[in-house]
């Protein structure tokens, strides 16, 4: 039996702030969208004693930094023109140093290459010392696009 293919109906772009607000862990970590542009995002979160990984030093757990960078990467992909949906395929994080206890952590992600199905992102996270990253990341995210993107 031959099925008639359904015509593609473009979905409206998702609002990245809604995307962030829809993620329970992003809300729990207090993430705030600071900037959003075509394929770029900046998200931050305040230092919080609940997320300390080492009580002796007060340093935020790497998992909280990872979640911040992953969410920022997804927001960057969603802000890419025509993007309708995304999910993390792969995320590699290099931790450069411990974040300074008590300081806000900010992540910035850039969607630097997009194929038909995958978006590639680079990200950095820093505390008050923006010239000295806490961590860097590279990632691949699924990419659903309202219009086809050439490979």
Secondary structure, DSSP 4 states (H G I P E B T S, - for coil): -PPPPPPP-PPPPPPHHHHHHH-HHHHHTT-EEEEEETTEEEEEE---GGGEEETTTTEEPHHHHHHHHHHHHHHHHHTSTTEEE--EEEEEEEE-SPPPTT--EEEEEEEEEE-SSEEEEEEEEESS-TTS-SEEEEEEEE-EESS----
